[in-house]
């Protein structure tokens, strides 16, 4: 890497908590109260990581007040001071916005189409702009008064990890000096029924890496950072600790529209590239946040990839999937899992890590990983963490951050 990029403390909201502190408490305790039973159109029931409606008041300064923007706004408010700081320092034109999101206004789209099918026309206030993929980024720009470049990434489960890499690349290229980066997604009926049609959704709470795993539990969330080329821009808003983006690796399987390569080679390549980018050895990683969706294929290939790269150290490396606590939050998952990693680094003196919540039944067909158990205490402080994000079409990303 040519230049170190620094991350602020994150703004976070999901089913597991309405701040990073509350989410962290769920992570270290294994609290799954955020996973609730919900009913979609047609009466089909699912488990999902849902945010309580009471936490999502209307957003008066949004062009379109919809659930995804209400969730995004709750995370944005938490980093507002960091946004204002870099805006004052560099100017509105030098701040980018990079967001991962997959839902394009489905809340209004479904309602609009219902009226069209019933009455032969869309509601008077219905506009295609409501469904624009770029609106989450546009909302942040409009609310914060930013004029720099903005992007929305839709690579499914790796979307917000893609956003982080793009922000890093633009800062290193000198195109901008800082960026608002993260992801947001909702567990809409479209998402729930769509993944159910792929036969990917578990009828129980997700059970990643277990022999008894049945699939994913979906969720909704937003997680945002301010990233900057200067540690002073982001380190004094909480505790004076600067978190660095040390390395990033990407690969593309392109072997199937939704499934990854079964042997894990695509995921392994992303992990390897992240290590090469950072100049670190596998044994330098103190904690790995797994993608860990709970599907048969994803968990199998990820465990193979981890074993291939980390070798004998696989037996010692603490790992966990945090999706059992908040669900699979799709476009937000890369950002919220990186936020959990960053919080682990900021509070490394506590020597605690997110618990891997499952039934404890190992799949003997897979390499054995060292899952964090309830009550585990690290031997030493966690200084470097890795987060894996693997999306549709084999879009694989690994990010490494350090204190």
N, C-alpha and C positions, 0 to 999 in steps of 0.2 A: 504494500500500500504506500502511496506517495505522501499522504497526509493523514494524520489521526483525526477521526471524527468522534465527537463527544455527544452523549445522550443525556437529556434532562431526566428528572424523575417523571414517570409517566402519569397521564390521566387515564383512568380505567373505570369501566363499569361492565358488569356481566351478571349472570345469575348467581354467581358465588360472592358478589359484593359490589358495592357502589364506589369503591376507592381501592387503590393498590394495597392499602393496609388491611382492609376487610377481606380482599381476595387472598392476601397472604395468610391470614388467619385460617381461612378455609383450606388453603394448600397444606399447611403444616399440621392441621388437625384432621384432615380428611373429611371435612364436613360436606355432605352432598345435598344439603337442603335446597340448593339452587336448582336441582333437577326436579322438575315437576311434571305431573300428568296433564297433557293438554289435548284438546279435541280440534281437529282440522275440519275443513269443509267436507261434507259427506258423512261426518260422524266418526271418522277414523281417529283413534287415540294413539298418542305417542308420549314417550318421555322426552323432555326438552329442557335445556337450560334457559329459562325465561326470566326476564327482568320484571319486577313488579310494576304494574301500571302507575302506582302511586309515586314512583320515583321519576316519572317521565312527564312533567308538565308541558304544556304547549310552548313552542318556541316562537315568540312574537316577531323576532327579527329574521325569520326564514321565509323565503318566497313560497315554499311548500312545506307546511307543517305536517310531517309524516313520522312514523315510528322510528325509521332509521335515522332521521335527522335529530329527533329528540334524544336518542341514545348517543349519537355523535356529539351533540351539544353538551351533554353531561360530562363527557370526557374532556372536551375542549375547555370548559370552564376551569377545570383542574390545572391546566397548563397555561392559562391566560397570561399570568405574570411573566412567564418565560417567553411567550410570543411577543409581548409588548417590549421586553428588554432587547431582543434581537432586532425587532422592528425599529426601535429608537436608535440602535447602534449602527445598523447597516442600511436602513431605508426600506420602504415597502416593496420596492422593485427588486430587492436582492434576497427576498425570502420566498422559497418555493413551497408548494404543497404537494405531497405525494401520499395518496391514500389507496389502500386495497379494499375493494368492495365488490360484491357480486349481485346484490339486489338492485334492480333498476326500477324503483317506484312501484313494486308489485302491489302495495297497499291501495294506491289509486287506480292502477291498471285493472285489477280484479273488479273493483267497484264500478269502474267505467264500463267495462265489458258486460257486466251484469245488466246495467241499464241499457246498453246498446242491444243486447239480445232480447230484452223485455220490451223496449220501446222503439227500436230501430234507429236510435241516435245516441251519441255520447252526451254526458252532462254538459251544460253550457260552459262551465269553467274548466273542462278537461282539455289539457294540452299535451302534445307529445313531449314537450320539454320536461314534464313531470317525470317521465321515464328515462331521461338522459343519464347515461352512465357516469357523467362527470359531475353530477350535482353535489355529491358529498364534498368533493374538493372545492367546487364553486361556493358552497355554503361557507366553508372555512375562510376562503378568500374574502368573501363579502362581509362576514361578521368581523373579521380581524383587520380589514382594510389593507390586504396584501395585494401586490400587483405583479409578483414574480410568476414564473412558469408553474403550471399545475397539471397533475396527471392523476388518473384513476386506473388502477391495475386490477384486472379480473382474470387471474390465473387460479381461480378457485381457492384451495386451501393454502396456497403459497402467496396469495395476493399481496398481503401487507409486508411479507419478507421481501418480495420484489420491490415494493415501494421504498424500503429502507436502502436497498442497493442502488436504486436510481438516485435517491437523495445524496448518498455518498458520492456517486459518480459525478453529479452536477457540482457538488462543492469542490471536489478534487480538480475538476476541469476549470474551476474559476467562474462558472456561470452564475452561481449564487454563493452567498456566505452562510446561509442557514436554511433550515426547512422545517415545516410541520409535517410529521411523518406518522403513519399508523394505518389502522384499518377499522372497518365497521361492517356489521352484517346483522340481519334479523332472521329469526326462525319463523319465517312466514309460512302460510299454508302452501305456497308454491314450492318452497324449499322442502318442507316436510313431506309433501306428497311426491315431489320429484325424486328425492333420494329413496323414498319408499318404493317407487316404481323400479329403481335400480336394484332392489332387494338388498340395500346396504344398511337399512335401519334396524337396530335391535329392538325386540319387543320387551327387553329388560334394560335396566341401566347399563351402559357400556362397560365392558369387562376386558380392557386391552391386554393383549399378550397371554391371556388365559387359554388353556385348552378348550374351555367352554365359551369362548367369545362368539358373539352372534352379530356384531355390527356396531354402527355408530349411534351415539345419542347427539342430536343436533342442539345448537345453542345460539344465542345472540350476544353481541358484545361490541364495545368500542375501546380502543387503546391508542393513545397518541403520545408522541414525544416531540420535543424540539431538539433538533440535532444541529450542531454547529462546529466550525473549524477551531473554535476557541473554547477551552475548558471553562474559562471564567463566565462565559455566557450561560452555562447550564448547571454549574456546580454549587452555586450559592443560594439556590431557591429552596433547598431543604436542609442538607447536612454538610455541605462543602465537599462531598465526595463526587469525583468525576468518573463516569462510566464511559469507557472507550469501545468503539466498534473496532475490534482487532482484525477480523477477517470475515470474508464472505465467499461462498462457493455456490455455483449454479451448474446444473446439468439438465438435459432434456432427453427423456427416454424416447418420446414420440412413437411408442410401440402400440399404443391403444388410446382411444378417446378418453377413457376414465381410469384404466388400470395401469399400475407401474410395472416395470420389468420384475418378473417373479424372483429372479436370483439376487435382487437388491443391488445390482451393479450400477444402476443409474443413481440411486441414493448414495452409494459408497463414493461415487465420483464427486458428488457435491460436498460430502464431508471431507474428502481428501483435498479438494480445491480450497475449501475454507481454511484448513490447516496450512496448506502451502501459502495461501495469501497472507496468513498471520505470522508465518515463520515459526509456528509452534509444533511441538511433537504431540502425538496422541496422549502421552502420559502427562502433558501439561493441562489437560482439561480436567477440571475438578467436579463438574456436574454437567449432565446432558439431559435437556428437556426433550423427550421423544415426541415425534408426531403422534404416534400411538392412538390411532382412531378406533381400534377394536374390531376392524374388519379382518377376515381371515387372511387376505392377501397382503394388505398393508403391514400388519404386524409381523407377518412372516418375512417379508422382504426387508423391513427395517432392522429386525434383529440380525438378519444375515449381513446387512451392510455394516452395522455397528461392530459385529464380530470380525468382519473382514478388515476393517480399518484399525480397530483398537487391539486386536489379537488377545494376548494373555491378560492385558490390562482391562479387558471387558469384565473380568471377574471382580475387579476392584472399583471400577468407575460407577459412581452413584447415578442412577437414571430413574426417571419417572415420566409418566404421561399425566398432564393435568386436565385432560378432557373429561375424565369421570366426575370432575367437580363443577364444571361449567358447560359441558357439552362441546361439540365441535362447532366452533364459531366461524368457520369458513373464511371469508375475506379478512376477518379480524384475528384469526387464530395465530398467525405468525407474530403479529404485534403484541397480543396479550401474553403469549408465552415468552416472548423476549422481555416483556415488562416484569414477569414473574422472575425471570433469571436476573434482571437488573436489581430487583428488590433483594434477592438472595445475596447478591454481591454487596449491596449497601448495608446489609445487616449480617454480614458474614461472621461477625464476632459471636453471634448467637449459635453458630454451627448447626443450623437447622436447614432442612431442604423440603421441598414439596413431597408429600407422601404419594406413593403409587397405590391407588385404591383399586383393588381387584379381589377375586376370590382366592388367590394364592395357588391356583392349580397350574403348574407349569406345563407347557406344551413340549413334550420330549422330542418333537420333530424340529424344534427351533434351538438355536444357540441360547445358552442360559445367560440372562442379563442380571445385573445387580440392582434390583428394584429397591428404592427407598421404602423402608417400613416405618410404621408409626412408632415413635420413640427413638428412632435412630438419631445419633449425634455424630457430626463429622469429627474426624481426628484433628483436622486442621481447618483454618478459615478457608472459605471458598474464594478464590481470586479470579478464576477464569471459568466461564460457562458457555456451553454451546446449545443452540436451539435448532431443531430440524423442522422443516415444513415441506410437505410433498403434496403437489396439486394434481389435478386432472391432466391427462396427456403426458404424465411423467415430468412435470415441471418441479424439479427438486432444488431446494435451497437450504443451506446450512449457514448460520450466523454465529460468530464467536465474539463475546464481549468480555471485558476485563476491568478490574478496578485499578 
